[in-house]
Amino acid sequence: MEKEEVKPTVHVVGLGGVGFYCYLALLRAVDASQLVGWDRDNLSGGLGHARLPVASPETMKADLVRGFARVSMGDKPGTTHKEFFTGAECKAGDIVVDCSDAGLESRREMWAKARAIGARCIRVSYDGEASTIVVAEGLPLETAGSNAGYASVPSLALSFAAGGIGAEAVRLMMANPDVYVENQVSISEWLTKLPVAA
């Protein structure tokens, strides 16, 4: 009797400005049964709600992404939890996509727990001031900006781009487990390299 292959779970931590769109893109990249979203916040705090579909401030982000997936995209919505993700919820081989704006110390603890179990962690984030998207298997040495971690509020377009790039990185990681993810895309730098029309 053949042993059934256990598929990795993809945990999207933080369903705000980046995580919301990353989660939706992942619904089209992985089986919905493999996708789990985590966010204990509603739309009343932080800055992510400015880049999410309109809902009442009491709406939980986990409910919003499930409803949007089901109604607007016609997808099976995956699983979401209105809880804080600690890292202990993983199994070996899982992928943790950190789209949260939690403090650096709590993120370090979460990553350490997940990695000790054998999960891989990537950070998907952005900087609105420099129009930069980061997808990396490491946390920053420090964070700057407001409590939400922004030097300036990112645009909706940057939210779409970060979520999509993050989902594509996860898809590639799942197809090739040996790939190492470390990339930074600066939209403003890229624009300066485009040829100028005469």
N, C-alpha and C positions, 0 to 999 in steps of 0.2 A: 504494500500500500504506500503510495507516494505521500510525502509530507506536503501539506498545503502551504503555499508561500504566504507569509504574513506581509501585507503591504504596509508601508510606512504611513503614519498619520502626519498631516501637515497642520500645525497649530499656528494660526494667525493671531498674534497677541496685540491687541489694540485695533479697534474697528472705526477709528476716526478718519481724518483726512487722507492718510495713506492706506491704512489697513482695510477700510471699506472697499476701495477699488481693487486692492490686491486680492482680497477675498473673492470678489465677484469675478475677477480674471481667472483665479485659480479654479473656480467652478467649471470653467471651460477647458482647463488644462489637466485636472486630475478627477478621479471618480469622487462624486459628492460624499460618498461614505468615508473617504479619507481626509476630509476637510473639517477642521474644528476651529471656530472663532471664539475669542475670549475678550470680553470687555465688560466691566462692571459699572460703566458710566452711562449717564443719559446725555441728552443734548444741551443741558443747561450750563455746563461748565466747559472750560477749555476753548480752543479755537477751531477744532475740527468741524463743528456743526456748520460753519460758514461755507464749507465745501461739500456738504452732504445734502441729499434730498430733503425738502422741507417736511418737518413733522413738529408736533408739539414738544416743548422743552423737556417734558417728562418722559419722552420716548427713549427707551434704552437702545443704545447703538446696536447691540446684539439682535434685538427685535427688528430694528430698521433694516439691517442688511439681509436678514432672512425674508422679510416681507418684500423687499425690493427684488431679491433673487427670484422669489416665487411669482410675484405679480408682473413685474416689469420685464424680466428676462425669461420667464417660463422654465426656470431651472429647479431641480431638486435643491433645496436650500442648504444642504449640509447640516452641521450641528453647531449651535452656538451656546455659550455659557455666559451668564451675567455674573461672573465671578472673577476674582483676581487669579491670574495664572502664576504659579510658583515655580514651575519647571519639573516638579515631582509628578506631574500628570503624564509625562512622556514614557515611551518605551524605547529600547535600543533601535536605532535606524530611523526614528522620527525626525522631522525637520521643524524647527521653531523659527517662525518668521516674526521678528520683533519689530513691530510698527508702533510701539507704545511711546508715550512721552513721560514714562515713569522716571523717577530719579535714577541717577547712575548707580548708586549703591544697591538699590533693589533690583535693578536689571542685572548687575554683576552676580547677585545671589541666584536669580532665576537662571541665568546662563550656566552658572557653576553646577546647579542641581541637574539641569537638563543634560549637560555634557557628561556628568558623572554617570548618568544612566546609559549614555551612548547615543544621545540625540545630537544632531547638528544644529547650530544656531546661525542665523543671518540677521543682519540689521538692515531694514529698509527705511531710509529717512531722507529728509530734504532740508535745504536751507533756502528760504524764500528770498533772502537778501542777495545771495549770489546765484540764484536759480540753479542750484546744484542738487543732484540726486545721488545718494550713496547707497550701495548694496555691498555689504561686507560681512565676512565671518568674524569680525571683531568689533568690540565696542569702542567708542571714542575715549580718549584719555580723560577728557573733561567735556562738560557741556556749557554752552554760553546762552545768553538770551533770557527770555522770560521763564516763568514756571513751566510753560508748555514747551520750552526748549527751542523757541524760534527767535532769531535775530530780527526777523520781520515775517509777517504772515504770508505763507505761500499762496500762490494763485490756484484756482481750480485746475487749470491746465497742468500745473506741476504735480498736483495730487493724482490726476489721471496717469501722467507719465511715470511717477514713482511707483504707483500701484501696479501698473502694467510691466514695468521693468523688473520689479520684485517678483511678480508671478512668473515671468519668463525665466528668471534666474532659478527659481524653484523647479520649474519644469526641466531645465537643463541639468540641475543637480540630481533629480530623480532618474533621468536617463543615463547619466554618467556620474556615479557616486564618487569618482576620484577627482572630479573637477573642484578647484578651490575658487571661491568667490571673493573678489576684492576689486571693486570698481567704483569710480566716481565720475559722474557725467555732469559737466558744467555747461548748461545751455548758453549762458552768456559768453563763455569762452568759445564755444562752438560757433556761435553767431559771428564773432569777430574774425573767424577763419573763412567765412563764406566769401566768394568773390563779389565785389561790388559792381552793380550794373552801371554801364556807362550812360 
